[in-house]
Each structure stands twice: as C-alpha cells, then as structure tokens.
Amino acid sequence: MFKELNPLLHSELRLAIMSVLLSVESADFVFLREQTGATAGNLSVQLDKLQKAGYITIEKGFKGKMPRTTCCITDEGIAAFEEYVAALRSYLGKRV
C-alpha cells in the first residue's frame, strides 16, 4: 500500500523551498527567489502557507535601510519533509 503524500509539500515550489532550507541555516527572500526561480508574489504566498503549517519560521527586519525577510526550517518542517521522502520511497519500491 502506498503512503499518502503530504499535499502541502507536494507542490513543486513548496518542495523546492523546503529543499533549499534543509541545506542552509537560514535563507533570505532574495536567495530563495533566485534558487527557486519563483516570482516574488508566488514565493510570498507559498512561504506564508509553510509558515502557517509550522514548517518554517519567518523573521522580518532590516539590513541597513532595506527590508529583509529571513526563513528557517523548523523541526516540524524537517520531520514533515522526511515523512514526505519516505512516502515517495514507498512509490519507488526497492529502487531507492
């Protein structure tokens, strides 16, 4: 029987965001936009969804006079990502 895929992480952009955040301590909005190729508006919406789920934290501040948004993955986000990967592996069988 296949495991259910987390619909929140099954989105291509949200999965990309989570993948990037797993590999860094934190990432600012500009870095995430560059890494994912997303538009600013779409990225903002998807970050909000991940934050509401408790998968990431978002801090807003300033670097000098420029606004800066910084994101970090939470322990809950790491666990959800690991469960998602395990569910994908159940679809692939022994190949992975």
C-alpha positions as MATLAB code, in Angstrom:
seq = 'MFKELNPLLHSELRLAIMSVLLSVESADFVFLREQTGATAGNLSVQLDKLQKAGYITIEKGFKGKMPRTTCCITDEGIAAFEEYVAALRSYLGKRV';
ca = [
       0.000    0.000    0.000;
       1.307    3.445   -0.912;
       1.783    6.050    1.798;
      -0.155    9.283    1.386;
       1.894   12.194    0.032;
       1.694   15.386    2.082;
      -0.306   17.741   -0.173;
       1.396   20.808    1.307;
       4.830   19.517    0.279;
       3.684   18.003   -2.994;
       3.644   21.466   -4.603;
       6.755   21.947   -6.740;
       7.587   25.381   -5.321;
       6.954   24.488   -1.674;
       9.047   21.340   -2.107;
      11.850   23.445   -3.624;
      11.674   25.937   -0.744;
      11.886   23.162    1.828;
      14.779   21.524   -0.042;
      16.747   24.766   -0.055;
      16.034   25.447    3.622;
      17.209   21.951    4.574;
      20.644   22.725    3.176;
      21.219   26.091    4.885;
      20.909   27.509    8.389;
      18.616   30.260    7.085;
      17.830   31.935    3.786;
      16.603   35.365    2.893;
      13.757   36.036    0.495;
      16.030   37.111   -2.365;
      18.140   33.952   -2.101;
      15.032   31.755   -2.089;
      13.613   33.606   -5.093;
      16.874   33.130   -7.004;
      17.197   29.449   -6.071;
      13.601   28.543   -6.917;
      13.050   30.834   -9.908;
       9.720   31.902   -8.408;
       8.129   35.299   -8.744;
       8.156   37.422   -5.599;
       4.372   37.230   -5.268;
       4.163   33.450   -5.641;
       7.097   32.891   -3.295;
       5.495   35.107   -0.669;
       2.210   33.167   -0.826;
       3.956   29.795   -0.564;
       6.165   30.928    2.341;
       3.032   32.035    4.182;
       1.453   28.580    3.694;
       4.572   26.846    5.007;
       4.736   29.181    7.991;
       1.062   28.613    8.866;
       1.716   24.855    8.782;
       4.589   25.341   11.245;
       7.177   24.067    8.751;
       9.208   27.294    8.633;
       9.713   30.443   10.651;
       9.859   33.872    9.039;
      11.603   36.883   10.538;
      11.175   40.325    9.057;
      13.717   43.026    9.709;
      16.083   45.408    8.031;
      19.617   45.241    6.712;
      20.553   48.874    6.820;
      17.536   50.641    5.356;
      16.500   47.686    3.190;
      13.754   45.328    4.384;
      14.898   41.731    4.832;
      12.840   38.570    5.240;
      14.692   35.535    6.593;
      13.324   31.980    6.658;
      14.388   28.914    8.657;
      13.040   25.384    8.598;
      11.576   24.118   11.890;
      11.947   20.693   13.485;
       8.346   20.058   12.449;
       9.256   21.004    8.880;
      12.219   18.640    8.874;
      10.028   15.805   10.156;
       7.352   16.531    7.535;
       9.972   16.560    4.777;
      11.450   13.256    5.965;
       7.955   11.699    6.024;
       7.336   13.003    2.507;
      10.572   11.438    1.251;
       9.689    8.136    2.950;
       6.275    8.213    1.261;
       7.932    8.811   -2.126;
      10.233    5.874   -1.492;
       7.180    3.660   -0.963;
       6.144    4.516   -4.535;
       9.584    3.638   -5.893;
       9.914    0.351   -4.064;
      13.357   -1.139   -3.748;
      14.902    1.097   -6.402;
      15.818    3.772   -3.840;
];
